[in-house]
Amino acid sequence: MDVDEASKALAEMRRRNEQTLRQGSPSRLPAWYTFGSAAALMLIWASGDVDGWPEVAMIVGGVGATLVLTRLLERITGVRLRARALRVGPIALLIAAMLIVSIVVGSVMRLYDVAASNTIGGLAASIVLILAVGPVQAAAARPRKRP
């Protein structure tokens, strides 16, 4: 293989990667996926308000629902985005924002002795997810600039 063939092959690989990123763009994320993911996440956070087997069942249910939703989205869109194809920064900022909102809201609720403080904190974090997931996914899926 000479240099021209290798260059063309690399250009084709980049083109296909960008096509995959466009096909799986957040503008095409269905509402059921966004709201389902937020509900599953809230279920996991709410597990902190109960003890024993219900706590474990809520965590397992939330994680299981997230996995099922992700797999269903992959099947419907036909796109499986690899972590190496996405930018990590926007996703890390979203996770940090969700954690901060959940901790602050949950702490304030505990300060006022609200019984379901973790659930309310999880609801606040889920609202952040619903509002921000589109722009964050768009930023994460934007193709990297090549030198």
N, C-alpha and C positions, 0 to 999 in steps of 0.2 A: 504494500500500500504506500503510495507516495504522499507527499505533503498536501497536494490538492484534494485527493480523496479523503484524507483525514480531516482536513478543514471543512469539507462539505458534510462529512458525517457528523462532526461536532455541531455545525450550524443546524443540521436537521434535528439533532437531539435537543438543542435549545428551543427550536421552533415547536417541537412536540411538547416539551415541558411547559412552555408558555400557553399553548393551546389547551393543555390539561388544566392549568391554573385558571384560564378564562372560563372553561366549561364548568368548573367547580366553584365559580365565584359566588360571593355571598349575596349578590343581587338575585341569585336563583335559589337561595336557601329557603325552603318552604317554612311557613309559619308554624306548622305542626312540629317541626324539628326544633325551632327556637324555643317555643313555649314548652314543649316536652322536655327539652334539656333543662330549662329553668325549673320546671316542676320536679324533675328528678334530683336536681341539685338542692332544691329546697327540702325535699324529703330527707336527704342526707343531713342537712343542717338541723332539721327538726328532730332528728334522732337524739340529739343532746338533751331534749326535754323529757325523755322517758328512760326507764331503766329496764334491764333484763332482756328477754328474748325480743320484745317489740323494738328495742333499739337496734339489735342486730338485724332483724327483719327489715327495718327501714333502710339501713345502710346497704344491705344486700339488694333490696328492691331498687334503690336509687342508682346504684352502680350497674345493676342488670338492665334497668331501663335506659341508661346512658349508652351502654354497649349495643342494645337492640336498636335504639334510634340511630346510632352511628352506622351500624351495619345496614339498616334499611335505607338510609340516605345514600350510602355507597352503591347499593343495588339500583336505586331509582335513578341516580345521576350517572352511574357508570364510572365515577371518578373516585379514586382513593388517593387523597393527598398525603404524601409522605412528609414527615416532620422536616426532613432536610430540604424540601421544596418551599417551606414556609419560613417567613421571617419570625424570629422568636420574640423580638422586642415588643411588638404590639400585643401579642398574646400574654406575655409576662406582665405588661402594664394592666391589662384587663383583669388578670387574676389578682394582682396586687390591689387594684381598686375594689374588687369584689370582697376580698378579705378585709380590707380596711373598713369598708362600709358595714360589713357584717359584724365585725368586732365592735365598732363604735356604737352602732344601733343596739346590738345585743347587750353591751355594757350599760348603756343608758337604761334599757329596759330592766336589767338586773338591779340597777341603782334604785329604781322605783318599784322593785319587787313585783314585776310583771311575771306571771307564771310561765308564759311561753316565750321567754326572751330569745332563746335560740331560733325558734320558728320565725319570730319577727325579724331577727337579724338575717336569717336565710332568705326571707321574703325580700328584704331590702337588697341583698346581694343578687337575687334572681332578677329584680327589676333592673339593676345595673347591667346584668348580662343581656336581658332583652333589648335594652336601649342601645347597648354598645357593640353587640356581636357583629352586626353588619359592617360598620366602619372598621372594626378591628380585623375582621376576616379579610376585608378588602386590602387593608394595609399589609397584612401578613402574607397574602397571596400575590401581591404586586411583584412582578419579576425583578430580580436583582439587576443592578447595572453591571454590565460586563466591561472590563477595561479594554 
